[in-house]
Amino acid sequence: MIHFRQHVPNYVDIGDEPWFEADVETVAEMLELSRVKQWTEPRLKFTGWSLAHRPYSEHNRSIDGKVEGGPHFYEDWLLMANFDDPTSWWVVGYITGLTPEQASELRTWKGPQ
């Protein structure tokens, strides 16, 4: 089971509305979710999807070295939308539950080019 949670930047106030979340069986189903598919509109000049491992950075560690974070800290992957400008991308959501085979269906994000 793949669990997808929409990325909402901290600077966006969504009030009491919960983040969009969905459980799906396949990568293809995930890419058809409305909150994912909206990034493929022609006006955005979408060029493809990629995955990035979610980093465990030092700001998520307490003074005793234990990893800390919010309720969604342990999600494994970031789903990235890529656009025609190689330096243009967006984190669309967070993913857990991908198998290695499912992860291989999407290219690995290598950072801004």
C-alpha distances in whole Angstrom, upper triangle without the diagonal:
4,6,10,13,16,19,22,25,27,30,29,30,27,29,27,25,21,19,17,13,10,7,6,5,8,10,13,11,11,14,16,15,18,18,17,19,22,23,24,27,30,32,30,30,27,26,23,20,19,17,19,18,19,22,23,27,30,30,27,29,31,35,34,31,28,25,25,23,22,19,17,19,16,14,14,14,16,16,20,22,25,28,31,33,31,32,30,26,24,21,19,16,14,10,8,6,7,9,13,13,11,13,16,15,17,20,21,22,26,27,30,32
4,6,10,13,16,19,22,24,27,26,27,24,27,25,22,19,16,14,11,8,6,5,6,7,8,11,10,8,11,13,12,16,15,14,16,19,19,21,24,27,29,26,27,23,23,20,16,16,14,16,15,16,19,21,24,27,27,25,27,30,33,33,30,27,24,23,21,20,17,15,16,14,11,11,11,13,12,16,18,21,24,28,29,28,28,26,22,20,17,15,12,10,7,6,5,6,9,12,12,9,11,14,13,14,17,18,19,23,24,26,29
4,7,10,13,16,19,21,24,22,23,21,23,21,19,15,13,11,7,6,5,7,9,10,10,13,11,9,12,14,12,15,13,13,16,18,19,20,23,27,28,25,27,23,24,20,17,16,14,16,15,15,18,19,22,26,25,22,25,27,31,31,28,25,22,21,19,17,14,11,14,12,9,10,10,12,12,15,17,21,24,28,29,28,28,25,22,19,15,13,10,8,6,5,6,8,12,15,16,13,13,17,16,16,19,19,20,23,24,26,29
4,7,9,13,16,18,21,19,20,18,20,20,17,13,10,8,6,5,6,8,11,11,10,12,11,7,10,12,9,12,10,9,13,15,15,17,20,23,24,22,23,20,21,18,14,14,13,14,14,14,17,19,22,25,24,22,25,27,31,31,29,26,22,21,18,16,14,11,13,13,9,11,10,10,9,12,14,18,21,25,26,25,24,22,18,15,12,10,7,6,5,7,9,10,14,16,17,13,13,17,16,15,17,17,18,21,21,23,26
4,6,9,12,15,17,16,17,14,17,16,14,10,7,6,4,7,9,11,14,15,14,16,14,10,12,14,11,12,10,10,14,15,15,18,20,24,24,21,23,20,22,19,16,16,14,15,15,13,17,18,20,23,22,20,23,25,29,30,27,25,21,19,16,14,12,9,12,12,9,11,11,10,10,13,14,18,21,25,25,25,24,21,18,14,11,9,5,5,7,9,12,13,17,19,20,17,16,20,19,17,19,19,19,22,21,23,26
4,6,10,12,15,13,14,12,15,15,12,10,6,5,6,9,12,14,17,17,15,16,15,11,12,13,10,11,7,8,12,12,12,15,17,21,21,18,20,18,20,17,15,15,14,15,16,14,17,19,21,24,22,21,24,27,30,31,29,26,23,21,17,15,14,11,14,15,12,14,12,10,9,11,12,16,18,22,23,23,22,19,15,12,9,6,4,6,9,12,15,16,20,21,22,19,18,21,20,18,19,19,18,21,20,21,25
4,6,9,12,10,12,12,15,16,13,11,8,9,10,13,15,17,20,19,17,19,18,14,14,16,14,14,10,10,14,13,12,16,18,21,21,18,20,18,19,17,15,15,14,14,14,12,15,17,18,21,19,18,22,24,28,29,27,25,21,19,16,14,14,11,12,14,12,13,12,9,9,10,12,15,17,21,21,21,19,16,13,9,6,5,4,7,10,13,17,17,21,22,24,20,19,22,21,18,19,18,17,19,18,19,22
4,7,8,7,9,8,12,13,11,10,7,9,12,15,18,20,23,23,21,22,21,17,17,19,16,15,11,12,16,14,14,18,19,22,21,18,21,19,21,20,18,18,17,17,18,15,17,19,19,22,19,19,22,25,28,30,28,26,22,20,16,14,14,12,14,16,15,17,15,12,13,13,14,17,19,22,22,22,20,17,15,11,9,8,8,10,14,17,20,21,25,26,27,24,22,25,24,22,23,22,20,22,20,20,24
4,5,6,9,10,13,15,14,13,11,13,15,18,21,23,26,26,23,25,24,20,20,22,19,18,14,15,18,17,16,19,20,23,22,19,21,20,22,21,19,19,18,17,18,15,16,18,18,20,17,17,21,23,26,28,26,25,22,19,16,14,15,14,14,17,16,18,16,13,14,14,15,17,19,22,21,21,19,16,14,11,9,10,10,12,16,19,22,23,27,28,29,26,24,27,26,23,23,22,19,21,19,19,23
4,5,7,10,12,14,14,14,12,15,17,21,23,26,29,29,27,28,27,23,24,25,22,21,18,19,22,20,19,23,24,27,25,22,25,24,26,25,23,22,21,20,20,17,17,18,17,19,16,16,20,21,24,27,25,24,21,18,15,13,15,14,14,18,17,19,18,16,17,17,19,21,22,26,24,24,22,19,17,14,13,14,13,15,18,21,24,25,29,30,32,29,27,30,29,26,27,25,22,24,21,22,25
4,6,10,12,15,15,15,14,17,19,23,26,28,31,31,29,30,29,25,25,26,24,22,18,20,22,20,19,23,24,26,24,21,24,24,26,26,24,24,23,22,23,20,20,21,20,22,19,19,23,24,27,30,28,27,24,21,18,17,18,17,18,21,21,23,21,19,19,19,19,21,22,25,24,24,21,19,18,15,14,15,16,17,21,24,28,28,32,33,35,32,29,32,32,28,28,27,24,25,22,22,26
4,6,9,12,12,13,12,14,17,21,24,26,29,29,27,28,27,23,23,24,21,19,16,18,20,18,17,21,21,24,22,20,23,22,25,25,23,24,23,22,23,21,22,23,22,24,21,21,25,27,30,32,30,29,26,23,19,17,18,17,19,22,21,23,21,18,19,18,19,21,22,25,24,25,22,19,18,14,14,14,15,17,20,23,27,28,31,32,34,31,29,32,31,28,28,27,25,26,24,23,27
4,5,9,9,11,11,14,17,21,24,27,30,31,29,30,28,25,25,25,22,20,17,19,22,20,20,24,24,27,25,23,26,25,28,28,26,26,26,25,26,23,24,25,25,26,23,23,26,27,30,33,32,30,27,24,20,17,18,18,20,23,22,25,24,21,21,21,22,24,25,28,28,29,26,23,21,18,17,17,17,19,22,24,28,29,33,35,36,33,31,34,33,30,31,30,28,30,27,27,31
4,6,6,8,8,11,14,18,21,24,28,28,27,28,25,22,23,23,19,17,15,18,20,18,19,22,23,26,24,23,26,25,28,27,25,26,25,25,26,23,25,26,26,28,25,24,27,29,32,34,33,30,27,24,21,17,17,17,20,22,21,24,23,20,21,21,21,24,25,29,28,29,27,24,22,18,17,16,16,17,20,23,26,28,31,33,34,31,30,33,32,29,31,30,28,30,28,28,32
4,6,8,10,13,16,20,23,26,30,31,30,30,28,25,26,26,22,20,18,21,23,21,23,26,26,29,28,26,30,29,32,31,29,29,28,28,28,25,27,27,28,29,26,25,28,29,32,34,33,31,28,25,21,18,18,18,21,24,23,26,25,23,24,25,25,28,29,32,32,33,31,28,25,22,20,19,19,20,23,25,28,30,34,36,37,34,33,36,35,33,34,33,31,33,31,32,35
4,6,9,12,15,18,21,25,28,30,29,30,27,25,26,26,22,20,18,21,24,22,24,27,28,31,30,28,32,30,33,32,29,30,29,29,29,26,28,28,28,30,27,25,28,29,32,34,33,31,28,24,21,17,17,17,20,23,22,26,25,24,24,26,26,29,31,34,34,35,33,30,27,24,22,20,19,20,22,24,27,29,33,35,36,33,32,36,35,33,34,34,32,35,33,33,37
4,7,9,12,15,19,22,25,26,26,26,24,21,22,22,18,17,14,18,20,19,21,24,24,28,27,25,29,27,30,29,27,27,26,27,27,24,27,27,28,30,27,26,29,30,34,35,34,31,28,25,21,18,17,17,20,22,21,24,23,22,22,23,23,27,28,32,32,33,31,28,25,21,20,17,16,18,20,22,25,26,30,33,34,30,30,33,32,30,32,31,30,33,31,32,35
4,6,9,12,15,18,22,23,23,24,21,19,20,20,16,16,13,16,19,18,20,23,24,28,27,25,28,26,29,27,25,25,24,24,24,22,24,24,26,28,25,23,27,28,31,33,31,28,25,22,19,15,14,13,17,19,17,21,20,19,19,21,22,25,27,31,31,32,30,27,24,20,18,16,14,15,17,18,21,23,27,29,30,27,26,30,29,27,29,29,28,31,29,30,34
4,6,10,13,16,20,21,20,21,19,16,17,17,14,13,10,13,16,16,17,20,21,25,25,22,25,23,25,23,21,21,20,20,21,18,21,22,23,26,23,22,25,27,30,31,30,27,24,21,17,14,13,11,15,17,15,18,17,15,15,17,18,22,24,28,28,28,27,24,20,17,14,12,10,11,13,15,18,20,24,26,27,24,23,26,25,24,25,25,24,27,26,27,30
4,7,11,13,17,18,17,18,15,12,14,14,10,10,8,10,13,13,15,18,19,23,23,21,24,21,23,21,19,20,19,20,20,19,22,23,25,28,26,24,27,29,33,34,32,29,26,23,20,17,15,13,16,17,15,17,16,15,14,16,17,21,23,26,27,27,26,23,20,16,14,11,9,11,12,14,17,18,22,24,25,21,21,24,23,21,24,24,23,26,25,27,30
4,7,10,14,15,15,16,13,11,13,13,10,11,9,11,14,15,16,19,21,25,25,23,25,22,24,21,19,19,18,19,19,18,21,22,24,27,26,23,26,28,32,33,31,28,24,22,19,16,14,12,15,15,13,15,14,14,13,16,17,21,24,27,29,28,27,25,21,18,15,12,9,9,10,11,13,15,19,22,22,19,19,22,21,20,23,23,22,26,25,27,30
4,6,10,12,12,13,10,8,11,11,8,11,10,11,13,15,17,19,21,25,26,24,26,23,24,21,18,19,18,19,20,19,22,24,26,29,28,26,29,31,35,35,32,29,26,25,22,19,16,14,17,17,14,16,15,15,14,17,18,22,24,28,29,29,29,26,22,19,16,13,11,11,10,11,12,14,17,20,20,17,17,21,19,19,22,22,23,26,26,28,31
4,7,9,11,12,9,8,12,12,10,13,13,13,15,18,19,21,23,27,28,26,27,24,25,22,19,19,18,19,19,19,23,24,27,30,29,26,29,31,35,35,32,29,26,25,22,20,17,15,18,17,14,15,15,15,15,18,19,23,26,29,31,30,30,28,24,21,18,15,13,12,10,10,10,11,14,17,18,14,16,19,18,18,21,22,23,26,27,29,32
4,6,8,9,6,6,10,10,9,13,13,13,14,17,19,19,22,25,27,25,26,23,23,20,17,18,17,19,20,20,24,25,28,32,31,29,31,34,38,37,35,32,28,28,25,23,20,18,20,19,16,16,15,16,14,18,19,22,25,28,30,29,30,27,24,21,19,16,14,13,11,11,10,10,13,16,15,12,14,17,15,16,19,21,22,26,27,29,31
4,7,9,7,8,11,12,12,16,17,15,17,20,21,21,24,27,29,27,28,24,24,21,18,18,17,20,20,21,25,26,30,33,33,30,33,35,39,38,36,33,30,29,27,26,23,20,22,20,17,17,16,17,16,19,20,23,26,29,31,30,31,29,25,24,21,18,16,15,12,12,10,9,11,14,13,10,13,15,14,15,19,20,22,26,28,30,32
4,5,5,6,9,10,11,15,16,14,15,18,19,18,22,24,27,25,25,21,21,17,15,15,15,18,19,20,24,26,29,33,33,30,33,36,39,39,36,33,30,30,28,26,24,21,23,21,17,16,15,16,14,17,18,20,23,26,28,27,28,26,23,22,19,17,16,15,12,12,10,9,10,12,11,7,10,12,10,12,16,18,20,23,25,27,29
4,5,5,6,9,10,14,14,11,12,16,16,15,19,21,24,22,22,18,17,14,11,12,12,15,16,18,22,24,27,31,31,29,31,35,38,38,35,32,29,29,27,26,24,20,21,20,16,15,13,13,11,13,14,17,20,23,25,24,25,23,19,18,16,14,13,13,10,12,11,8,10,12,10,6,8,10,8,9,12,14,16,20,22,24,25
4,5,5,6,9,12,14,11,11,15,15,14,17,19,22,21,20,17,16,13,12,13,14,18,19,21,25,27,30,34,34,32,35,38,41,41,38,36,32,32,30,28,26,23,25,23,19,18,16,16,13,15,15,17,19,22,25,24,25,23,20,19,18,15,15,16,14,15,14,12,14,15,13,10,12,13,9,10,14,17,18,22,23,25,26
4,5,5,7,10,12,10,10,14,15,15,18,20,23,21,22,18,19,16,14,16,16,19,20,22,25,28,31,34,34,32,35,37,41,41,38,36,32,31,29,27,25,22,24,22,19,18,17,16,14,16,16,19,21,24,27,26,27,25,21,20,18,15,14,15,13,14,14,13,15,17,15,12,14,15,12,13,17,19,20,24,25,27,29
4,5,5,9,9,7,9,12,13,13,16,19,21,19,20,17,17,14,12,13,13,16,17,18,22,24,27,31,30,28,31,34,38,38,35,32,29,28,25,24,22,18,20,19,16,15,13,13,10,13,13,16,19,22,24,24,24,22,18,16,15,11,11,11,10,12,12,11,14,16,15,11,12,14,12,12,15,17,18,21,22,24,26
4,6,8,9,6,6,10,10,10,13,16,18,16,17,13,14,11,9,11,12,16,18,19,23,25,28,31,31,29,33,36,39,40,36,34,31,30,27,26,24,21,22,22,18,17,14,13,10,11,11,14,16,19,21,21,22,19,16,15,14,11,11,13,12,14,15,13,16,17,16,12,13,14,11,11,14,16,16,20,21,22,24
4,6,8,7,6,9,11,10,13,16,18,17,18,15,16,13,12,15,16,19,21,22,26,29,31,34,34,32,35,38,42,42,39,37,33,32,29,28,26,23,25,24,20,20,18,17,13,15,13,16,18,21,23,24,25,22,19,17,16,13,13,15,15,17,17,16,19,20,19,15,16,18,15,14,17,20,20,24,24,25,27
4,6,5,6,8,11,11,13,17,19,17,19,16,18,15,14,16,16,19,21,21,25,27,29,33,32,30,33,36,40,40,37,35,31,30,27,25,23,20,22,22,19,19,17,16,13,14,14,17,19,22,24,25,25,22,19,16,15,11,11,13,13,16,16,16,19,21,20,16,17,19,17,16,19,21,21,24,25,25,28
4,5,5,6,9,10,11,15,16,15,18,15,18,16,15,18,18,21,23,23,26,29,30,34,32,31,34,37,41,42,39,37,33,31,28,25,24,21,24,24,21,22,19,17,14,15,14,17,18,21,24,24,25,21,18,16,15,11,12,15,16,18,20,19,23,25,24,20,20,22,20,18,21,23,22,26,25,26,28
4,6,6,8,10,12,15,16,14,17,14,17,15,14,16,17,19,20,20,23,25,27,30,29,27,31,34,37,38,36,34,30,28,25,22,21,18,21,21,18,19,17,14,12,13,12,15,17,20,22,22,22,19,16,13,12,8,9,12,13,17,19,19,22,24,23,20,19,22,19,18,20,21,20,23,23,23,26
4,5,6,8,11,14,15,13,15,12,14,12,10,12,13,16,18,18,21,24,26,29,28,27,31,33,37,38,35,33,29,28,25,23,22,18,20,21,17,17,15,12,9,10,9,12,14,18,19,20,20,17,14,11,10,7,8,11,12,15,17,16,19,21,20,17,16,18,16,14,16,17,17,20,20,21,23
4,5,6,8,11,13,12,13,10,13,11,11,14,15,18,21,21,25,28,29,33,32,31,34,37,41,42,39,37,33,32,29,27,25,22,24,24,21,21,18,15,12,12,10,13,14,17,19,20,21,17,15,13,13,10,12,15,15,19,20,19,22,23,22,18,18,20,17,15,17,19,18,22,22,22,24
4,5,6,10,11,9,12,10,13,13,13,16,17,20,22,22,25,28,30,33,32,31,34,37,41,42,39,37,34,32,29,27,26,23,25,26,22,23,19,17,13,13,10,13,13,16,18,20,20,16,14,12,13,10,12,16,17,21,23,22,25,26,25,21,21,23,20,18,19,21,20,23,22,22,24
4,6,9,9,7,9,7,10,10,10,13,15,17,20,20,23,26,27,31,30,29,33,36,39,40,38,36,32,31,28,26,26,22,24,25,21,21,18,15,11,10,7,9,9,13,15,16,16,13,10,9,10,8,11,15,16,20,22,21,24,24,24,20,19,21,18,16,17,18,16,19,18,18,20
4,6,8,7,8,5,8,8,9,13,16,19,22,22,25,29,30,34,33,32,36,39,42,43,40,39,35,34,31,29,29,25,27,27,24,23,20,17,13,12,8,9,9,12,14,16,17,14,12,12,13,11,14,18,18,22,23,22,24,25,24,20,20,20,17,15,16,18,17,20,20,19,20
4,6,6,7,7,10,11,13,17,19,22,25,26,28,32,33,36,35,35,38,41,44,46,43,42,38,37,33,32,31,28,29,30,27,26,23,20,17,15,11,12,11,12,15,17,18,15,14,14,16,14,17,20,22,25,27,25,28,28,27,24,23,24,21,19,20,22,20,23,22,21,22
4,5,5,7,10,12,14,18,21,24,27,28,30,34,35,38,37,37,41,44,47,48,45,44,40,39,36,35,34,31,32,33,29,29,25,22,19,17,13,12,10,11,14,16,18,15,15,15,18,17,20,23,25,28,30,28,30,30,29,26,25,25,22,20,21,23,21,23,23,21,22
4,6,8,11,14,16,19,22,24,28,28,30,34,34,37,36,36,40,43,46,48,45,44,40,39,36,34,34,31,32,33,30,30,26,23,20,17,14,13,10,11,13,16,17,14,14,15,18,17,20,24,26,29,31,30,32,32,32,28,27,28,25,22,23,24,22,24,23,21,21
4,5,9,11,13,16,19,21,24,24,27,30,30,34,33,33,36,39,42,44,41,40,37,35,32,31,31,28,29,30,27,26,23,19,17,14,10,10,7,9,10,13,14,10,10,11,14,14,17,21,23,26,29,27,30,29,29,26,24,25,23,20,20,21,19,21,19,17,18
4,6,10,12,15,19,21,24,25,27,31,31,34,34,34,38,41,44,45,42,41,38,37,34,33,33,30,30,31,28,27,23,20,17,14,10,9,5,6,8,11,13,10,11,12,16,15,19,22,24,27,29,27,29,29,28,25,24,24,21,18,18,20,18,19,18,16,17
4,6,9,12,15,17,21,22,24,28,29,32,32,32,35,39,41,43,40,39,35,34,31,31,30,27,28,28,25,24,20,17,14,11,7,6,4,6,9,11,12,10,9,10,13,12,16,19,20,24,25,23,25,25,24,21,20,20,18,15,15,16,15,17,16,15,16
4,7,10,14,16,20,22,24,28,29,32,32,32,35,39,42,43,39,39,35,35,32,32,32,28,28,28,25,23,19,17,14,11,8,6,5,6,9,10,12,10,10,12,14,14,17,20,20,24,25,22,24,23,22,20,18,18,15,13,12,14,13,15,15,14,14
4,7,11,13,17,19,22,25,27,30,30,30,33,37,40,41,37,36,32,32,30,29,29,25,25,25,22,20,16,14,11,9,6,5,7,9,12,11,13,12,10,11,13,12,15,17,17,20,21,18,20,19,18,16,14,14,12,9,9,11,11,13,14,14,14
4,7,10,14,15,18,22,24,27,28,27,30,33,36,37,34,33,29,29,26,26,25,22,22,21,18,16,12,10,7,6,5,6,9,12,14,13,14,12,10,10,10,10,11,13,13,16,18,15,17,16,16,13,11,12,10,6,7,9,8,12,13,14,15
4,7,10,13,15,19,21,24,25,24,27,31,34,34,31,30,26,26,24,24,24,20,20,19,16,14,10,8,6,5,7,7,11,14,15,13,14,13,10,10,10,10,11,12,12,15,16,13,15,14,14,12,9,10,9,5,5,5,5,9,10,12,14
4,7,9,12,16,18,22,22,21,24,27,30,31,27,26,23,23,21,21,21,17,17,16,12,10,6,6,5,6,9,10,14,17,18,15,16,15,11,11,9,10,10,10,9,12,13,11,13,12,13,11,8,9,10,6,6,5,5,9,10,13,15
4,6,9,12,14,18,19,18,21,24,27,28,24,23,20,20,19,19,20,16,15,14,11,9,6,5,7,7,11,12,16,18,18,16,15,15,12,11,9,11,11,10,10,12,14,12,14,13,15,13,10,12,13,10,9,6,5,8,9,12,14
4,6,9,12,15,17,15,18,21,24,24,21,20,16,17,16,17,17,14,12,11,9,6,5,6,9,11,14,16,19,22,22,19,18,18,15,14,12,13,12,10,10,11,13,12,13,12,15,14,10,13,15,12,12,9,9,10,11,15,17
4,7,9,13,14,12,15,18,21,22,18,17,14,14,13,14,14,11,9,8,7,6,5,6,10,11,15,17,20,23,23,20,19,18,15,14,11,13,11,8,9,10,13,13,15,15,18,17,13,16,18,15,15,12,11,13,13,16,19
4,6,9,11,10,12,16,18,19,16,15,12,13,12,14,15,13,10,10,10,9,9,9,13,14,18,19,22,25,24,21,19,20,17,16,13,16,14,12,13,14,17,16,18,18,21,20,16,19,21,18,17,14,13,13,13,16,19
4,7,8,7,8,12,15,15,12,11,8,9,10,12,14,12,9,9,10,10,11,12,16,17,21,23,26,29,27,25,23,23,20,19,16,18,16,14,15,15,18,18,20,20,23,22,19,22,24,21,21,17,17,17,16,19,22
4,6,6,7,11,13,15,11,12,9,10,10,13,16,14,11,12,14,13,14,15,18,19,22,23,26,29,27,25,22,23,21,19,17,20,18,16,18,18,21,22,24,23,26,25,22,24,26,24,23,19,18,18,16,19,22
4,5,5,8,10,12,9,10,9,10,11,14,17,17,13,14,16,17,18,18,22,22,26,27,30,32,30,28,25,26,24,23,20,23,22,20,21,21,24,25,27,26,30,29,26,28,30,28,27,23,21,21,20,22,25
4,6,8,10,12,10,11,9,9,9,12,16,15,12,14,16,17,18,18,22,22,25,27,29,32,30,28,25,25,23,22,19,22,21,19,21,22,25,26,28,28,31,30,27,29,31,28,28,24,22,22,20,22,26
4,7,10,11,9,8,6,5,6,9,12,12,9,11,13,15,16,17,20,22,25,27,30,33,31,29,26,26,24,22,19,21,19,17,19,19,22,23,25,26,29,28,25,28,30,27,27,24,22,23,21,24,27
4,7,8,5,5,5,5,8,12,15,15,11,13,16,17,19,20,24,25,28,30,33,36,34,32,29,29,27,25,23,25,23,20,22,21,24,25,27,27,31,30,27,30,32,30,29,26,25,25,24,26,29
4,5,5,6,6,6,10,13,16,17,14,15,19,20,22,23,27,28,32,33,36,39,38,35,33,33,30,28,26,28,25,23,24,24,26,28,30,30,34,33,30,33,35,33,33,30,28,29,27,30,33
4,5,8,10,10,13,17,20,21,18,19,22,23,26,27,30,31,35,36,39,42,40,38,35,35,33,31,29,31,29,27,28,27,30,31,33,33,37,36,33,36,38,36,36,32,31,31,30,32,35
4,6,9,11,14,17,20,21,18,19,22,23,26,27,31,32,36,38,41,43,42,39,37,37,35,33,30,32,30,27,28,27,29,31,32,32,36,36,33,36,38,36,36,33,32,32,31,33,36
4,6,9,12,16,18,19,16,16,19,20,22,24,28,29,33,34,37,40,39,36,34,34,32,30,27,30,27,24,25,24,26,28,29,29,33,32,30,32,35,33,32,29,28,28,27,30,33
4,6,10,13,15,16,13,13,17,18,21,22,26,28,32,33,37,40,38,36,34,34,31,29,26,28,25,22,23,21,23,25,27,27,31,30,28,31,33,31,31,28,28,28,27,30,33
4,7,10,12,13,9,10,13,14,17,19,22,24,28,30,33,36,35,33,31,30,28,26,22,24,21,18,19,18,20,22,24,24,28,27,25,28,30,28,28,25,24,25,24,27,30
4,7,10,11,8,9,13,15,17,18,22,24,27,30,33,36,35,33,30,30,27,25,21,23,20,17,19,18,21,23,25,26,29,28,26,29,30,29,29,26,25,26,25,28,31
4,7,8,5,8,11,13,15,16,19,21,25,27,30,33,32,31,28,27,24,22,18,20,17,14,16,16,19,21,24,25,28,26,24,27,29,27,27,25,23,25,24,26,29
4,5,5,9,11,14,16,16,19,21,24,27,30,33,32,31,29,27,24,21,18,18,15,13,15,15,18,21,24,25,28,26,24,28,29,27,27,25,24,26,25,27,30
4,6,8,9,13,15,16,18,21,24,27,30,34,33,32,30,28,25,22,18,18,15,12,14,13,16,19,22,24,27,24,23,27,27,26,27,25,25,27,26,28,32
4,6,6,10,11,12,15,17,20,23,26,30,30,29,27,25,22,18,15,15,11,9,10,10,13,16,19,21,23,21,19,23,24,22,23,22,21,23,23,25,28
4,6,9,11,12,15,17,21,23,27,30,29,28,26,25,21,19,15,16,13,10,11,11,14,16,19,20,23,21,19,23,24,22,23,20,20,21,21,23,27
4,6,9,11,15,17,21,24,27,31,30,28,27,26,22,20,16,17,13,10,10,8,11,13,16,17,20,19,17,20,22,20,21,19,19,21,21,24,27
4,6,8,11,14,18,21,24,28,28,26,25,23,20,17,13,13,10,6,6,5,9,10,13,15,18,16,14,17,18,17,18,16,16,19,19,22,25
4,7,10,13,17,19,23,26,26,24,23,22,19,17,13,14,11,7,6,5,8,8,11,12,15,13,11,14,16,14,15,13,14,16,17,20,23
4,6,9,13,15,19,22,23,20,20,19,15,13,10,11,8,6,5,7,9,8,11,12,14,12,9,12,13,11,12,10,11,13,14,17,20
4,6,10,12,16,19,19,18,17,15,12,10,6,7,6,5,6,9,12,11,14,15,16,14,11,14,14,11,12,10,9,12,12,15,18
4,7,10,13,17,18,16,16,14,10,8,6,6,5,6,7,11,13,11,14,15,16,13,10,13,12,9,10,10,9,13,13,15,17
4,6,10,13,14,13,12,10,7,6,5,6,7,9,11,14,17,15,18,17,18,15,13,14,13,10,10,9,7,11,10,11,14
4,7,10,12,11,11,9,6,5,6,6,10,12,14,17,19,18,20,20,20,17,15,16,14,11,11,12,10,13,12,12,14
4,7,8,8,9,6,5,7,9,10,13,15,17,20,22,20,22,21,21,19,17,17,15,12,11,11,9,11,10,10,11
4,6,7,8,6,6,9,12,13,16,19,20,24,26,24,26,25,25,22,20,20,19,15,14,15,12,14,13,11,12
4,6,9,7,9,12,15,16,20,22,24,27,29,27,29,27,27,25,23,22,21,17,16,17,14,15,14,12,11
4,5,5,8,12,15,17,20,23,25,28,30,28,30,29,29,27,24,24,23,19,17,17,14,14,12,9,9
4,6,8,12,14,17,20,22,23,26,28,26,28,26,26,25,22,21,21,17,14,14,11,11,9,6,5
4,7,10,13,16,19,21,23,26,28,26,28,27,28,26,23,23,22,19,16,15,12,11,8,5,6
4,7,11,13,16,19,21,24,27,25,27,26,27,25,22,22,21,18,16,15,12,12,10,7,9
4,7,9,12,15,17,21,23,21,24,23,24,21,19,20,19,15,14,13,10,11,9,8,11
4,6,9,12,15,18,21,20,23,23,24,21,18,20,19,15,15,14,11,13,11,11,14
4,6,8,11,15,18,17,20,20,21,19,16,18,18,14,14,13,11,13,12,13,16
4,7,10,14,17,16,19,20,21,17,16,18,17,14,15,15,13,16,15,16,19
4,7,10,13,13,17,18,19,16,14,17,17,14,16,15,14,17,16,18,21
4,7,10,11,15,16,18,15,13,16,16,14,16,15,14,17,17,19,22
4,7,7,11,13,14,11,10,14,14,13,15,14,14,18,18,21,24
4,6,9,12,14,11,11,14,15,14,17,16,17,20,21,24,26
4,6,10,11,9,10,13,14,14,17,17,18,21,23,26,28
4,6,8,6,6,10,10,11,14,14,16,19,21,24,26
4,5,5,6,9,10,12,14,14,17,20,22,26,27
4,5,5,6,9,11,12,12,15,18,21,24,25
4,5,5,7,10,12,13,16,19,22,25,26
4,5,5,8,11,12,15,18,21,24,25
4,5,6,8,9,12,15,17,20,21
4,5,7,8,12,14,17,20,21
4,7,10,13,16,18,21,21
4,7,9,12,15,17,18
4,6,9,12,14,14
4,6,9,12,13
4,6,9,10
4,7,8
4,6
4
